[in-house]
Amino acid sequence: MKINQNNEISVYRGETAAIDFKMSQRYDYYVPFLISSERVNPMVCITIGSTRRENVNIVSKKLWLEVDTITTQRFNQTIVTDLGTLSAAAETAIDTLMTEGVMYQFLRESEVEADGDEASLHFAYLDNEDEVQIDTYEFVVILAVDDTITSDMTNTDYFYQIELMDTVPMIEHIQSLITANPNWLNKLPNDFTNTEEGISKYITECIAIINKALPNHWGYKIIDPVSSPVASVNNIQMLQPPRKFTVQSTVR
């Protein structure tokens, strides 16, 4: 797998690869991407597919990643606050300038004197234990693209994009639907229970009942509800706009 400077990806058909990006909220220089405390069950969704609807070999894959597996840190504001240039003494007392739930940026006076305009920004925040953290936070999306995905891609040119969104977990959603429609229990196996374990065991049967009772129930992001961990999404934020995802042929 190769990723060029434009974040375009090239893989061989049947290859196992990994998408690995450190997310910045700016394009001109690095500022760590922050997750708002207002988000509800946030997940990252990587969509790989074709933009040519007339092509009969379209493959659309959605790969999901729980944000909590990346970071549990949340911020009350997602815009970084600038503290300007700090002396060594001011940096030692930086906690007196900080508020929980806010990310701060600053320059070190000694580095400005040495490096001028090339001095690096530093980023600080109070963690969940109210401890000052400097240059420790980052939001890195790492997700495996296994061989079962690339083997299905019979064309050459695809695109991928990365989005952050609030979600409703599929199991939780099915539980609420069955609770609201207890007559559905008669259509499920006798040993079915309206629990996470029971729904996971009979997810195909549950989805079939929902599809029959509630046509067009799933939103456009939910391509295959049987395999999707989420039932619906909202508050979508683009992290990586569509980029090329090229699948190279291999010799058989």
C-alpha positions in Angstrom: 0.0 0.0 0.0 1.2 3.5 -0.9 0.0 6.9 0.2 1.2 10.0 -1.7 1.4 13.6 -0.6 -2.2 14.2 -1.7 -3.4 11.3 0.5 -4.2 9.3 -2.5 -4.0 5.5 -1.8 -2.8 2.7 -4.1 -3.2 -0.9 -3.1 -2.9 -4.3 -4.9 -6.1 -6.3 -5.3 -6.2 -8.7 -2.4 -3.7 -6.8 -0.4 -4.2 -6.1 3.4 -3.5 -2.5 4.1 -4.1 0.1 6.8 -5.4 3.7 6.7 -3.3 5.8 9.1 -3.8 9.5 9.4 -3.1 12.1 12.1 -5.9 14.6 11.8 -5.4 18.3 11.9 -8.1 21.0 11.9 -6.1 23.2 9.6 -4.5 22.6 6.2 -1.8 25.2 6.4 -0.2 24.1 9.6 -0.8 21.4 12.2 -3.5 21.9 14.9 -4.8 18.8 16.6 -8.4 17.8 15.7 -10.6 18.1 18.8 -13.7 16.1 19.7 -16.6 18.2 21.1 -18.1 17.1 24.4 -21.5 17.7 22.8 -21.1 14.7 20.4 -23.2 11.6 21.0 -21.6 8.2 20.5 -19.2 9.6 17.9 -17.7 7.3 15.3 -15.3 7.7 12.4 -16.6 6.3 9.1 -14.3 5.6 6.2 -16.2 5.1 2.9 -14.6 3.4 -0.1 -16.5 3.4 -3.3 -17.0 4.6 -6.9 -18.6 7.9 -8.0 -19.6 6.4 -11.3 -23.2 5.3 -10.7 -23.5 3.7 -14.2 -20.7 1.3 -13.5 -22.1 -2.2 -12.7 -19.0 -3.1 -10.6 -19.5 -0.4 -8.0 -18.3 -1.6 -4.6 -19.1 0.6 -1.6 -17.6 -0.3 1.8 -18.0 1.5 5.1 -15.5 0.9 7.8 -16.4 2.1 11.3 -14.2 3.1 14.2 -15.3 4.1 17.7 -13.8 7.5 18.7 -13.3 6.2 22.2 -10.7 3.8 20.8 -8.8 6.8 19.6 -9.2 9.1 22.6 -11.5 9.6 25.5 -10.6 13.3 25.8 -13.4 15.7 25.0 -13.4 19.5 24.7 -16.0 22.1 25.5 -14.7 24.2 22.6 -13.0 22.9 19.5 -11.3 26.1 18.6 -7.8 26.3 20.1 -7.0 29.3 22.3 -3.7 31.1 21.7 -1.6 32.0 24.7 1.1 33.7 22.7 4.7 33.3 23.6 5.5 32.0 27.0 8.7 32.2 29.1 10.0 29.2 30.9 8.5 30.6 34.1 5.1 31.2 32.5 5.1 27.7 31.1 5.8 26.3 34.5 2.7 28.1 35.8 0.6 27.4 32.7 -2.1 25.7 34.7 -3.1 29.1 36.1 -4.0 30.2 32.6 -6.0 27.1 31.7 -9.6 26.0 31.8 -10.8 22.4 31.7 -12.2 21.4 28.3 -10.1 23.9 26.3 -7.0 23.3 24.2 -4.3 26.0 24.2 -1.5 26.7 21.8 1.7 28.7 22.6 5.2 29.4 21.5 8.3 28.9 23.7 10.2 32.1 24.2 13.6 30.3 24.0 12.6 28.6 20.7 11.4 31.9 19.2 14.7 33.5 20.0 16.6 30.6 18.5 14.4 29.7 15.5 12.5 32.9 14.8 9.5 32.3 12.5 10.4 28.6 12.4 9.5 28.0 16.1 7.0 25.3 16.6 3.6 25.6 18.2 3.0 23.6 21.3 -0.4 22.4 22.5 -1.6 22.1 26.1 -4.7 21.0 27.9 -6.0 19.7 31.3 -6.7 16.0 31.1 -9.4 14.1 32.8 -7.3 14.0 36.0 -6.8 17.8 35.8 -3.1 17.3 35.0 -1.4 19.6 32.5 -0.6 17.8 29.3 1.7 19.4 26.7 2.2 18.0 23.2 0.6 14.6 24.2 -2.8 14.8 22.4 -3.4 13.8 18.9 -6.3 12.3 16.9 -5.0 9.5 14.7 -7.3 7.4 12.6 -5.9 3.9 12.1 -8.1 1.3 10.4 -7.3 -2.0 8.7 -8.4 -2.5 5.1 -8.3 -6.3 4.9 -7.9 -8.5 1.8 -11.7 -9.3 1.7 -12.3 -5.7 0.9 -9.7 -5.2 -1.8 -10.4 -8.5 -3.4 -14.0 -7.4 -4.1 -12.8 -4.3 -5.9 -12.8 -5.4 -9.6 -12.3 -1.9 -11.0 -9.2 0.2 -10.8 -10.3 3.7 -9.7 -12.2 4.3 -6.5 -12.4 7.1 -4.0 -12.4 7.1 -0.2 -13.4 9.7 2.4 -13.2 10.0 6.2 -16.1 11.4 8.2 -16.9 12.0 11.9 -20.5 11.6 12.9 -22.8 11.1 15.9 -24.5 7.7 15.8 -27.2 5.5 17.3 -25.8 2.0 18.1 -27.6 -0.7 16.1 -28.2 -3.0 19.0 -29.7 -0.2 21.1 -31.9 0.9 18.2 -33.2 -2.7 17.6 -33.9 -3.1 21.4 -36.1 0.0 21.4 -38.0 -1.0 18.3 -38.8 -4.5 19.7 -39.8 -2.9 23.0 -42.2 -0.7 21.1 -43.4 -3.6 18.9 -43.7 -6.6 21.3 -45.7 -8.6 18.7 -42.4 -9.0 16.7 -41.3 -11.4 19.4 -43.7 -14.0 17.9 -41.8 -13.9 14.6 -38.4 -14.5 16.3 -37.0 -17.9 17.6 -38.3 -19.1 20.9 -34.9 -18.6 22.6 -34.6 -15.0 21.5 -34.2 -12.4 24.2 -34.3 -8.6 23.7 -30.8 -8.2 24.9 -27.4 -7.4 23.3 -26.6 -11.1 23.3 -30.0 -12.1 21.9 -30.0 -9.5 19.2 -26.4 -10.2 18.2 -27.3 -13.9 17.8 -30.4 -13.2 15.6 -29.4 -10.0 14.0 -30.3 -11.2 10.5 -33.8 -12.2 11.6 -34.3 -8.9 13.5 -33.2 -6.8 10.5 -35.6 -8.9 8.2 -38.5 -8.1 10.5 -37.7 -4.4 10.6 -37.2 -4.2 6.8 -40.7 -5.8 6.3 -42.5 -3.8 8.9 -40.7 -0.5 8.2 -39.7 -0.2 4.5 -37.0 2.4 3.8 -36.2 2.6 7.5 -32.4 2.9 7.2 -30.7 6.1 6.2 -28.4 6.5 3.2 -25.3 5.9 5.3 -26.5 2.4 6.4 -25.8 0.3 3.3 -25.9 -3.1 5.1 -27.8 -2.9 8.4 -26.9 -6.6 9.3 -23.2 -5.7 9.4 -23.5 -2.0 10.4 -22.7 -1.2 14.1 -24.9 1.9 13.8 -28.6 2.4 12.9 -28.5 6.1 12.1 -26.1 9.0 11.9 -26.2 12.8 12.2 -24.0 15.8 12.7 -21.6 14.6 9.9 -18.2 16.4 9.7 -15.8 15.7 6.9 -12.3 14.9 8.1 -10.8 13.8 4.7 -12.5 14.9 1.5 -12.7 12.3 -1.3 -9.3 11.1 -2.5 -8.4 8.5 -5.1 -8.2 4.9 -4.0 -6.5 2.9 -6.8 -6.6 -0.9 -6.9 -3.8 -2.4 -8.9 -4.2 -5.8 -10.6 -2.0 -8.8 -9.6 -0.8 -11.7 -11.7 -2.9 -14.9 -11.3 
